[in-house]
Amino acid sequence: MFMTIEPVPHVVIVGAGFGGLMAAKALAHTPVRITLIDRRNHHLFQPLLYQVATAGLAPAQIAAPIRAVFRHQKNATVLLGEVTSVDLDRQEIVAEHKREPFDYLVIATGAHHSYFGRDDWAPFAPGLKSLEDAIEIRRRILLAFEFAETEEDPAERHRLMTFVVVGAGPTGVEMAGAIAEIARRTLRDEFRNFDPGEARVVLADAGSRVLPSFPEALSRDAQRRLEKLGVEVHLNAAATACSDEGVVIGQTEIAARTVIWAAGVAASPAARWLGADADRAGRVKVGPDLSVAGHANVFVIGDTASASDAQGRPLPGLAPVAKQQGAHVARVIAARVARRPVPKPFVYTSFGNLATIGRKAAVIDFGRLRLTGFAAWLLWCVAHIFFLIGFRNRITVALDWSWAYLNFSHGSRLIIGSTHWPPAQGTPAATVRPMPPRHTVSS
């Protein structure tokens, strides 16, 4: 007599960000077969992307190969591919023209830049969502200084030495502060024909204050510290035009060769794949258990999901939200597989907001406990090192930050790619502005 072994349920997880990674790891001891699909082969610690973009860290220090993360989890298979649609009738996802059937589907595909209907600005104002974005922004920032060293026209040198960051959320604040520190401290003695400390750094936002998700007192403290670093803060001023010549903030034209976009995000096309209701940012509206209406076995989490807290306020697009949602969905799936009562509806537990303004300065909101300055910065460092994937990454980041603290050094100042100025989209290569000729500096 032969014993028949029933196949275990197949869980397909799309996206290996914080939410997808947490869901897959939380199902390690559940009798399911997991397929984790991502269009990149690495998990990225996005909160530190700005450090790569400003030459503080190397790309490999904030990323980990997905296969390495799951090498010991026998019920998980990792696939490299880009999902293009979901066939709900056949219970299959389509990736790279191949189909993968599922019993449970978890979509955690994150978000991308939103230019509020002005996608033509993208070539002139790159956003920061991937390692490729960070390396490109780093290239533009460092090239601006290199071009300024050989530029003889004062007006053009001023344009090269003007950096505009659009969006005053955590990413924009951290980026503006880091650029100001590079100019005034890291590069202080490295150029001969101009003073990098004369760089103009502008942070602009359509809102009334920086870090709007923080308490007002912390926002004021953050703005004061930014201004102390030399950052110009323009509030109640939306970007109304953008080109390779600069940007218009409100009614003010700012001539700048480097503009960085940190003003908005839009969800992945998951809502279109599922034919589901979405909010204005394209995020899928989910139920209390994070499932999609009419499809109890399909879940959407992280930046792709539109969910609210107990007071009806939209949950922020933060890593802790995605991680808690991933863990919750794993518990729901595990309960259904074991035929146990499902957990209570998802409730997000906030452990606070953190943002750094620069060396030795940060703001932290833990609810009743609020910290600023050096103590907040130390706690910010510890928290980010703790949540990095991989022991090696934690050690190297800690060492790099310690070294940078002692001597103001940014050790990853590598220009990768073309040394021509970034052309507009569709601009013929022959019209790209080349590196200016170097001039002999007389003694």
C-alpha positions in Angstrom: 0.0 0.0 0.0 1.4 3.3 -1.1 1.0 6.6 0.9 0.1 9.6 -1.2 1.7 12.9 -0.2 -0.5 15.8 -0.8 1.3 18.9 -2.3 1.7 21.8 0.1 0.2 25.2 -0.8 2.3 27.4 -3.1 2.9 30.9 -1.8 4.2 33.4 -4.5 5.7 36.6 -3.2 6.4 39.3 -5.7 9.1 41.8 -4.5 12.0 41.2 -2.1 11.8 44.5 -0.3 11.2 44.8 3.5 7.7 43.4 3.3 8.3 40.6 0.9 11.5 39.5 2.7 9.7 39.5 6.0 6.7 37.5 4.7 9.0 34.8 3.2 11.2 34.5 6.3 8.2 34.3 8.6 6.8 31.3 6.6 10.1 29.4 7.1 8.5 26.8 9.4 5.1 26.7 7.7 4.3 23.7 5.4 4.2 25.7 2.3 6.3 26.1 -0.9 7.5 29.7 -1.4 8.6 31.3 -4.6 10.1 34.8 -4.2 10.3 36.8 -7.4 12.2 40.1 -7.8 13.5 41.9 -10.9 16.8 42.4 -9.0 19.0 39.9 -7.3 19.5 41.9 -4.1 17.5 43.2 -1.2 18.1 46.9 -0.7 18.2 48.8 2.5 16.5 51.9 1.1 16.8 54.2 4.2 20.6 54.4 3.5 20.4 55.0 -0.3 21.1 58.6 0.2 24.5 57.7 1.7 25.4 55.9 -1.5 24.2 58.9 -3.5 26.4 61.2 -1.5 29.4 59.0 -1.5 29.2 58.0 2.2 28.8 54.3 1.6 29.5 51.8 -1.2 26.5 50.1 -2.9 27.4 46.6 -1.6 27.2 47.9 2.0 23.5 48.5 1.9 22.4 45.5 -0.2 22.5 41.7 0.2 22.0 39.0 -2.4 18.5 37.5 -2.0 19.8 34.0 -2.6 22.3 34.4 0.2 19.5 35.5 2.6 17.5 32.3 1.8 20.3 29.8 1.3 19.3 27.9 4.4 15.5 28.2 4.1 14.6 25.0 2.2 11.0 25.8 1.5 12.0 29.0 -0.4 12.9 29.3 -4.1 14.3 32.6 -5.4 13.6 33.6 -9.0 15.0 36.6 -11.0 12.3 38.1 -13.2 9.9 41.0 -13.6 6.2 40.4 -13.1 4.0 42.0 -15.8 0.5 40.8 -14.9 -1.6 38.6 -12.7 -4.2 36.2 -14.1 -6.7 35.9 -11.2 -9.0 33.5 -13.1 -6.2 31.0 -13.5 -4.5 31.9 -10.2 -1.2 32.6 -12.0 1.3 35.4 -12.2 3.1 36.2 -15.5 6.8 37.0 -15.3 9.1 37.3 -18.3 6.4 35.6 -20.4 6.4 32.6 -18.0 3.5 31.7 -15.7 3.8 30.7 -12.1 0.6 29.3 -10.4 -0.1 30.2 -6.8 -2.4 29.3 -3.9 -1.5 32.4 -2.1 -0.1 35.6 -3.6 1.7 38.4 -1.8 2.4 41.5 -3.8 5.1 43.8 -2.3 6.4 45.6 -5.3 7.0 49.0 -3.7 6.8 52.4 -5.4 8.6 54.5 -7.9 9.1 58.3 -8.4 6.1 60.5 -9.1 6.5 63.8 -10.9 2.8 64.7 -10.5 2.1 64.4 -14.2 5.4 65.9 -15.4 7.4 62.8 -16.3 9.4 64.9 -18.8 11.3 66.3 -15.7 12.8 62.8 -14.9 16.0 63.2 -17.0 16.8 66.5 -15.3 15.7 65.6 -11.7 16.4 61.9 -10.9 14.8 60.3 -8.0 16.2 57.9 -5.4 14.7 54.4 -5.3 17.4 52.0 -6.5 21.1 51.5 -6.5 21.2 52.6 -10.1 19.5 55.9 -9.1 22.0 56.4 -6.2 25.0 55.8 -8.5 23.7 58.2 -11.1 23.0 60.9 -8.5 26.5 60.4 -7.1 27.9 60.7 -10.6 26.1 64.0 -11.2 27.1 65.5 -7.8 30.8 64.6 -8.2 30.9 65.7 -11.8 29.5 69.1 -10.9 32.6 69.6 -8.7 34.9 68.3 -11.3 33.4 70.6 -14.0 33.6 73.6 -11.7 37.4 73.0 -11.2 38.0 73.7 -14.9 35.1 76.2 -15.6 36.2 79.7 -16.4 32.8 81.3 -16.7 31.7 82.5 -13.2 28.0 82.2 -14.1 28.4 78.6 -15.3 30.5 77.7 -12.3 27.7 79.1 -10.0 25.2 77.0 -11.9 27.4 73.9 -11.4 27.8 74.6 -7.7 24.1 74.9 -7.1 22.3 71.8 -5.9 18.5 71.7 -5.6 16.6 69.0 -3.7 12.9 69.0 -4.3 10.9 67.5 -1.4 11.5 68.0 2.3 10.6 64.6 3.7 13.3 62.4 5.3 15.0 61.6 2.0 15.2 65.2 0.9 16.3 66.5 4.3 19.0 63.8 4.6 20.2 64.4 1.0 20.4 68.2 1.3 22.3 67.9 4.6 24.8 65.4 3.2 25.5 67.5 0.1 26.2 70.5 2.2 28.6 68.5 4.4 30.4 67.1 1.3 30.9 70.6 -0.1 31.9 72.4 3.1 33.9 69.6 4.9 34.8 66.6 2.8 36.0 68.4 -0.3 37.3 71.5 1.4 41.0 71.0 0.6 40.8 69.0 -2.6 40.3 71.6 -5.3 42.6 74.5 -6.3 40.6 76.7 -8.7 37.5 77.3 -6.5 36.2 76.8 -3.0 33.7 73.9 -2.7 32.4 75.5 0.4 30.8 78.2 -1.7 28.3 75.6 -3.1 24.7 76.5 -2.8 22.3 73.8 -1.6 18.6 74.5 -1.8 15.9 72.3 -0.3 12.4 73.1 -1.6 8.9 71.8 -0.7 5.3 72.7 -1.5 4.4 72.2 2.2 4.7 74.5 5.1 7.5 72.7 6.9 10.3 70.2 6.5 9.7 66.6 7.8 5.9 67.0 7.9 5.4 63.6 9.4 7.3 64.7 12.6 6.0 66.9 15.4 6.2 70.6 14.5 8.9 71.3 17.2 11.2 68.6 15.6 10.5 70.1 12.2 11.6 73.5 13.3 14.8 72.0 14.9 15.6 70.1 11.7 15.2 73.3 9.6 17.4 75.2 12.0 20.1 72.6 11.8 19.9 72.5 8.0 20.3 76.2 7.8 23.2 76.1 10.1 24.9 73.7 7.6 24.2 76.3 4.9 21.2 74.8 3.3 18.6 77.3 1.9 15.1 76.1 2.8 12.2 77.2 0.5 8.8 76.2 1.8 5.3 76.7 0.4 7.0 76.6 -3.0 6.2 73.9 -5.5 8.4 73.1 -8.5 6.7 74.5 -11.6 9.4 73.9 -14.2 12.5 71.8 -14.6 15.2 71.5 -17.3 18.9 71.0 -17.7 19.3 74.8 -16.9 17.7 74.6 -13.5 14.3 74.6 -11.8 11.6 77.1 -11.0 10.4 76.9 -7.4 7.2 78.9 -7.0 8.0 82.1 -8.9 11.8 81.8 -8.3 14.1 80.6 -11.0 17.1 78.7 -9.7 20.0 78.1 -12.2 21.3 74.7 -11.3 23.0 71.8 -13.1 22.0 69.2 -10.4 18.4 68.8 -9.3 17.3 65.8 -7.2 13.7 64.7 -6.9 12.4 63.6 -3.5 8.9 65.0 -3.7 6.6 62.1 -4.4 6.1 58.5 -5.1 3.5 56.4 -7.0 2.8 52.7 -6.4 3.7 50.0 -8.8 1.1 48.9 -11.3 -0.3 46.2 -9.0 -3.7 47.8 -8.9 -3.9 47.4 -12.7 -2.7 43.8 -12.6 -5.5 43.0 -10.1 -8.2 45.2 -11.4 -8.5 46.5 -7.8 -9.6 49.8 -6.4 -6.7 52.2 -5.8 -6.1 55.5 -4.1 -4.7 58.6 -5.9 -1.2 57.4 -5.6 -2.1 54.1 -7.3 -1.9 52.0 -4.1 -4.2 49.0 -3.8 -7.0 49.4 -1.2 -6.8 46.4 1.0 -9.0 44.9 3.7 -8.3 44.5 7.5 -6.2 41.4 6.8 -4.4 43.2 3.9 -6.2 41.1 1.3 -7.7 42.4 -1.9 -11.5 42.7 -2.1 -13.0 39.5 -3.6 -9.7 37.6 -3.4 -9.0 36.3 0.1 -5.8 34.6 -1.0 -4.3 37.7 -2.6 -2.5 40.2 -0.3 -0.8 43.5 -1.0 1.6 45.1 1.5 4.1 47.9 1.9 4.2 50.9 -0.4 1.9 49.1 -2.8 -0.9 49.0 -0.3 -3.4 51.6 0.8 -4.1 50.9 4.5 -5.1 53.0 7.5 -4.3 53.1 11.2 -6.9 52.9 14.0 -7.7 56.6 13.6 -8.3 56.3 9.8 -5.0 57.9 8.9 -3.1 56.5 5.9 -0.1 54.4 7.0 3.2 55.9 5.9 5.5 54.4 3.4 8.1 53.3 5.9 10.1 50.1 6.2 8.6 49.2 9.7 5.1 49.3 8.1 6.1 46.9 5.3 7.9 44.5 7.7 4.9 44.4 10.1 2.5 43.8 7.2 4.7 41.1 5.8 4.8 39.3 9.2 1.0 39.7 9.6 0.3 38.2 6.1 2.5 35.3 7.0 0.5 34.7 10.1 -2.7 34.8 8.2 -1.4 32.3 5.6 0.0 30.0 8.3 -3.3 30.0 10.1 -5.3 29.1 7.0 -2.9 26.3 6.1 -3.2 24.9 9.6 -7.0 25.5 9.6 -6.7 27.7 12.7 -8.6 30.9 13.4 -7.0 33.7 11.5 -5.3 36.6 13.4 -7.1 39.8 14.3 -7.0 42.6 11.7 -3.7 44.2 11.1 -2.7 47.0 13.4 0.5 49.0 12.8 2.7 49.6 15.9 4.8 52.7 15.5 8.2 52.6 17.1 9.0 56.2 16.1 10.3 58.3 13.3 14.0 59.0 12.6 15.8 61.4 10.3 19.4 62.6 10.2 20.3 66.1 9.2 24.1 65.6 9.0 27.1 64.7 11.1 26.2 64.6 14.8 22.6 65.8 14.2 19.3 64.0 13.9 15.7 64.2 15.1 13.8 61.2 16.6 10.2 61.0 17.5 9.3 58.1 19.9 5.9 59.6 20.9 6.4 60.9 24.4 10.2 60.8 24.0 11.7 63.2 21.4 15.4 63.6 20.8 17.5 66.0 18.8 21.2 66.6 18.2 24.1 64.2 18.9 22.2 61.8 21.1 19.5 61.4 18.4 22.3 60.9 15.8 23.9 58.1 17.8 20.6 56.3 18.2 19.9 56.8 14.4 23.3 55.2 13.6 22.7 52.2 15.9 19.1 51.6 14.6 20.2 51.6 11.0 23.2 49.4 11.6 21.0 46.9 13.5 18.5 46.6 10.7 21.0 46.1 7.9 21.0 42.6 6.4 24.2 40.7 7.0 26.8 40.8 9.7 29.5 42.0 7.3 27.4 45.0 6.2 26.9 46.0 9.8 30.6 45.9 10.6 31.7 47.7 7.4 29.1 50.5 7.8 30.0 51.0 11.5 33.7 51.2 10.6 33.0 53.6 7.7 30.8 55.9 9.8 33.4 55.9 12.6 36.2 56.9 10.2 34.0 59.5 8.6 33.2 60.9 12.0 36.9 61.3 12.8 38.1 62.9 9.6 35.0 64.0 7.6 35.9 61.5 4.9 33.5 60.1 2.3 35.4 57.2 0.9 33.1 56.1 -2.0 33.7 59.2 -4.2 33.8 57.2 -7.5 32.4 58.5 -10.7 31.0 55.5 -12.5 29.8 55.8 -16.1 30.2 58.7 -18.6 32.1 61.8 -17.6 29.9 63.8 -19.9 27.2 65.9 -18.4 23.8 64.0 -18.3 21.9 64.8 -21.5 18.2 65.4 -21.7 16.1 62.4 -22.7 16.4 61.8 -26.4 19.3 64.3 -26.9 21.7 63.0 -29.5 25.0 62.0 -28.0 26.9 64.5 -30.3 25.2 67.4 -28.5 26.1 66.2 -25.0 28.2 68.8 -23.2 31.7 67.3 -22.8 34.1 67.7 -19.9 35.7 71.1 -20.2 39.4 71.1 -21.1 41.8 71.3 -18.2 43.7 74.5 -17.7 47.2 74.8 -16.2 47.1 76.5 -12.8 49.9 79.1 -12.6 51.8 79.4 -9.4 
